[in-house]
């Protein structure tokens, strides 16, 4: 998949901007706060329908406007041309058209565009709490199979409704509430087991890719362990919920289940969250996302757009060179506040200022001002 052109209208700081991207490496360069990360955010939104910065969609709409528009011209690996047009409405009435046909549900866009984004805040993947790693696993599963998004939403719905019931009980279990809780437990077991099995398969598949990426970027052989073994999976979720029922009713929430799981990431036999240096943590976060990118490419048969948003600034020169040599085949966008290392060799370089394209350089040609 290649995004040849993307247009942003009233998105973040962009009033109107158009980017023509290379099918190889495109570098987007500019000082801080000029729109580089917002461009990455726009491309990611088309793949996930949300901001990788974790902000509500209405924040993406330019101040003083009701809606933002994204328009992307795409060529699939089989040669099909796809036009995606998306309206992000401040009031939440978003809409999406694919080849001029409106999708009945905005979520049907999932799978039409695939991107892998590594941004500065991705360091949280290995340094912060379990919820970040749960999202990582579920985002990867959705990239592999968009239908997983329905499973993810169903789990959230069941957990939410079950917790409402537990709070309404007020710490007391009556025959009526017990019957209702049994119904929600059955739903929880069905969808929770499905989520747990999917995550376990994903982690097993990612392991070799993570090790290869980390060793290549770090330039040394090492040991990496990815462990997804929540305590409820061995006895089964039904047995775990039965054992925790008294505590569930007392606390009014469910402390057991896939909504509480974690992915344990270890380097050289030690948990990287508590023992890893900044360099090791950043390299591990990169390796995890590059592993997802490789796995999606292998399983789907088409490489997503890879976006490295300010990914080079915190790496030492050796790791920068190793990362650039490891970039997979396919379309890559690299953003940077300063000139890129010579090893990057972008096919196209775009200079940004205040949300506008001011200069475009292609290959070995002389720079030209944007039209």
Order of alpha helices (4+ residues) and beta strands (2+ residues): beta-beta-beta-alpha-beta-beta-beta-beta-beta-alpha-alpha-alpha-alpha-beta-alpha-alpha-beta-beta-alpha-alpha-beta-alpha-beta-beta-beta-beta
